[in-house]
Amino acid sequence: MIIITIISIFFLTLIAWAFRQISGVKICPFCAGVALTWLWMLSAYYLGYGTDLTILAMLMGGSVVGISYTLEKYRAQSLAARTIFIVSGFEAVYSLINAEWAWFFASFLIALSFAVKNFLKNV
């Protein structure tokens, strides 16, 4: 499964890079490649296909940390603010993998509201 994941990240990153070159939209090709890979893997998992949940969790966790670092570009924030965002993001990822919808939405809303309040206040 890791070989398929690596190939997916590679090709989706190239596609995102090409899209960025053509459209001028400022996206991180690596972030898009990883996010699109875990999105199709999560979809495959929900549809009953064999999916390595360890790989899926690693990719999703990496996206949470990547989003935290991206938000930091808009406004420097305290260690506490970033910690709350990352912890609630990890809980959201865990709940999403395990189809615990109430916990997912609660965690996602905490992360989202914290991002808006603390990082995107002056955008």
C-alpha atoms as a printed R data frame, in Angstrom:
    type eleno elety resid chain resno       x      y       z
1   ATOM     1    CA   MET     A     1   0.000  0.000   0.000
2   ATOM     2    CA   ILE     A     2   2.891  2.381   0.669
3   ATOM     3    CA   ILE     A     3   4.039  2.153  -2.975
4   ATOM     4    CA   ILE     A     4   0.564  3.150  -4.206
5   ATOM     5    CA   THR     A     5   0.535  6.018  -1.705
6   ATOM     6    CA   ILE     A     6   3.925  7.306  -2.823
7   ATOM     7    CA   ILE     A     7   2.963  7.091  -6.489
8   ATOM     8    CA   SER     A     8  -0.305  8.893  -5.746
9   ATOM     9    CA   ILE     A     9   1.421 11.703  -3.866
10  ATOM    10    CA   PHE     A    10   3.976 12.050  -6.660
11  ATOM    11    CA   PHE     A    11   1.447 12.280  -9.496
12  ATOM    12    CA   LEU     A    12  -1.087 14.408  -7.626
13  ATOM    13    CA   THR     A    13   1.698 16.800  -6.631
14  ATOM    14    CA   LEU     A    14   2.737 17.095 -10.291
15  ATOM    15    CA   ILE     A    15  -0.867 17.743 -11.314
16  ATOM    16    CA   ALA     A    16  -1.239 20.405  -8.593
17  ATOM    17    CA   TRP     A    17   2.047 22.005  -9.675
18  ATOM    18    CA   ALA     A    18   0.889 22.095 -13.318
19  ATOM    19    CA   PHE     A    19  -2.448 23.558 -12.235
20  ATOM    20    CA   ARG     A    20  -0.629 26.256 -10.275
21  ATOM    21    CA   GLN     A    21   1.554 27.097 -13.280
22  ATOM    22    CA   ILE     A    22  -1.407 27.333 -15.652
23  ATOM    23    CA   SER     A    23  -3.918 29.061 -13.376
24  ATOM    24    CA   GLY     A    24  -1.685 31.195 -11.181
25  ATOM    25    CA   VAL     A    25  -3.555 29.975  -8.098
26  ATOM    26    CA   LYS     A    26  -1.148 29.952  -5.162
27  ATOM    27    CA   ILE     A    27  -1.387 26.431  -3.783
28  ATOM    28    CA   CYS     A    28   1.282 24.245  -2.268
29  ATOM    29    CA   PRO     A    29   1.646 21.314  -4.696
30  ATOM    30    CA   PHE     A    30   2.976 19.019  -1.958
31  ATOM    31    CA   CYS     A    31   0.117 19.871   0.377
32  ATOM    32    CA   ALA     A    32  -2.385 19.261  -2.415
33  ATOM    33    CA   GLY     A    33  -0.743 15.964  -3.373
34  ATOM    34    CA   VAL     A    34  -0.846 14.682   0.201
35  ATOM    35    CA   ALA     A    35  -4.381 15.958   0.887
36  ATOM    36    CA   LEU     A    36  -5.804 14.548  -2.339
37  ATOM    37    CA   THR     A    37  -4.115 11.220  -1.605
38  ATOM    38    CA   TRP     A    38  -5.630 10.907   1.851
39  ATOM    39    CA   LEU     A    39  -9.012 12.040   0.518
40  ATOM    40    CA   TRP     A    40  -9.168  9.211  -2.024
41  ATOM    41    CA   MET     A    41  -7.771  6.747   0.536
42  ATOM    42    CA   LEU     A    42 -10.418  7.774   3.087
43  ATOM    43    CA   SER     A    43 -13.115  7.447   0.426
44  ATOM    44    CA   ALA     A    44 -11.825  3.994  -0.499
45  ATOM    45    CA   TYR     A    45 -11.840  3.000   3.176
46  ATOM    46    CA   TYR     A    46 -15.454  4.126   3.598
47  ATOM    47    CA   LEU     A    47 -16.412  2.191   0.451
48  ATOM    48    CA   GLY     A    48 -14.991 -0.981   1.975
49  ATOM    49    CA   TYR     A    49 -11.697 -1.271   0.105
50  ATOM    50    CA   GLY     A    50  -8.583 -2.355   1.934
51  ATOM    51    CA   THR     A    51  -6.773  0.716   3.204
52  ATOM    52    CA   ASP     A    52  -3.761  0.927   5.478
53  ATOM    53    CA   LEU     A    53  -5.073  3.112   8.297
54  ATOM    54    CA   THR     A    54  -1.554  3.817   9.563
55  ATOM    55    CA   ILE     A    55  -0.623  5.478   6.273
56  ATOM    56    CA   LEU     A    56  -3.962  7.282   6.158
57  ATOM    57    CA   ALA     A    57  -3.503  8.617   9.702
58  ATOM    58    CA   MET     A    58   0.073  9.754   8.967
59  ATOM    59    CA   LEU     A    59  -1.023 11.716   5.905
60  ATOM    60    CA   MET     A    60  -3.988 13.289   7.659
61  ATOM    61    CA   GLY     A    61  -1.912 14.221  10.717
62  ATOM    62    CA   GLY     A    62   0.691 15.777   8.455
63  ATOM    63    CA   SER     A    63  -2.033 17.884   6.867
64  ATOM    64    CA   VAL     A    64  -3.143 19.150  10.291
65  ATOM    65    CA   VAL     A    65   0.392 20.247  11.158
66  ATOM    66    CA   GLY     A    66   0.860 21.725   7.665
67  ATOM    67    CA   ILE     A    67  -2.321 23.771   8.021
68  ATOM    68    CA   SER     A    68  -1.053 25.020  11.383
69  ATOM    69    CA   TYR     A    69   2.205 26.211   9.840
70  ATOM    70    CA   THR     A    70   0.345 27.814   6.932
71  ATOM    71    CA   LEU     A    71  -1.935 29.686   9.331
72  ATOM    72    CA   GLU     A    72   1.144 30.941  11.166
73  ATOM    73    CA   LYS     A    73   2.062 32.914   8.018
74  ATOM    74    CA   TYR     A    74  -1.028 35.075   8.473
75  ATOM    75    CA   ARG     A    75  -0.452 35.927  12.101
76  ATOM    76    CA   ALA     A    76   2.104 34.667  14.577
77  ATOM    77    CA   GLN     A    77   0.383 32.969  17.457
78  ATOM    78    CA   SER     A    78   1.282 31.596  20.841
79  ATOM    79    CA   LEU     A    79   2.309 28.047  21.506
80  ATOM    80    CA   ALA     A    80  -1.005 27.533  23.318
81  ATOM    81    CA   ALA     A    81  -3.035 28.633  20.287
82  ATOM    82    CA   ARG     A    82  -1.157 26.324  17.935
83  ATOM    83    CA   THR     A    83  -1.371 23.458  20.415
84  ATOM    84    CA   ILE     A    84  -5.144 23.780  20.737
85  ATOM    85    CA   PHE     A    85  -5.494 23.908  16.941
86  ATOM    86    CA   ILE     A    86  -3.276 20.846  16.415
87  ATOM    87    CA   VAL     A    87  -4.843 18.791  19.226
88  ATOM    88    CA   SER     A    88  -8.388 19.494  18.034
89  ATOM    89    CA   GLY     A    89  -7.264 18.800  14.454
90  ATOM    90    CA   PHE     A    90  -5.810 15.441  15.469
91  ATOM    91    CA   GLU     A    91  -9.051 14.573  17.282
92  ATOM    92    CA   ALA     A    92 -11.001 15.521  14.159
93  ATOM    93    CA   VAL     A    93  -8.783 13.273  12.023
94  ATOM    94    CA   TYR     A    94  -9.105 10.366  14.474
95  ATOM    95    CA   SER     A    95 -12.877 10.776  14.599
96  ATOM    96    CA   LEU     A    96 -13.113 11.018  10.813
97  ATOM    97    CA   ILE     A    97 -11.199  7.764  10.345
98  ATOM    98    CA   ASN     A    98 -13.389  6.024  12.926
99  ATOM    99    CA   ALA     A    99 -16.662  7.546  11.656
100 ATOM   100    CA   GLU     A   100 -17.399  9.138  15.026
101 ATOM   101    CA   TRP     A   101 -19.376 11.971  13.488
102 ATOM   102    CA   ALA     A   102 -20.363 13.919  16.595
103 ATOM   103    CA   TRP     A   103 -16.764 14.025  17.807
104 ATOM   104    CA   PHE     A   104 -15.550 14.868  14.306
105 ATOM   105    CA   PHE     A   105 -17.866 17.856  13.928
106 ATOM   106    CA   ALA     A   106 -17.156 19.107  17.464
107 ATOM   107    CA   SER     A   107 -13.384 18.836  16.999
108 ATOM   108    CA   PHE     A   108 -13.509 20.316  13.514
109 ATOM   109    CA   LEU     A   109 -15.561 23.273  14.731
110 ATOM   110    CA   ILE     A   110 -13.134 23.890  17.601
111 ATOM   111    CA   ALA     A   111 -10.166 23.848  15.203
112 ATOM   112    CA   LEU     A   112 -11.986 26.024  12.671
113 ATOM   113    CA   SER     A   113 -13.180 28.585  15.208
114 ATOM   114    CA   PHE     A   114  -9.749 28.724  16.792
115 ATOM   115    CA   ALA     A   115  -8.139 29.245  13.381
116 ATOM   116    CA   VAL     A   116 -10.513 32.048  12.502
117 ATOM   117    CA   LYS     A   117 -10.272 33.750  15.910
118 ATOM   118    CA   ASN     A   118  -6.532 33.450  16.428
119 ATOM   119    CA   PHE     A   119  -4.875 33.201  13.046
120 ATOM   120    CA   LEU     A   120  -7.152 34.765  10.437
121 ATOM   121    CA   LYS     A   121  -8.376 37.717  12.483
122 ATOM   122    CA   ASN     A   122  -6.617 40.348  10.345
123 ATOM   123    CA   VAL     A   123  -6.723 38.735   6.896
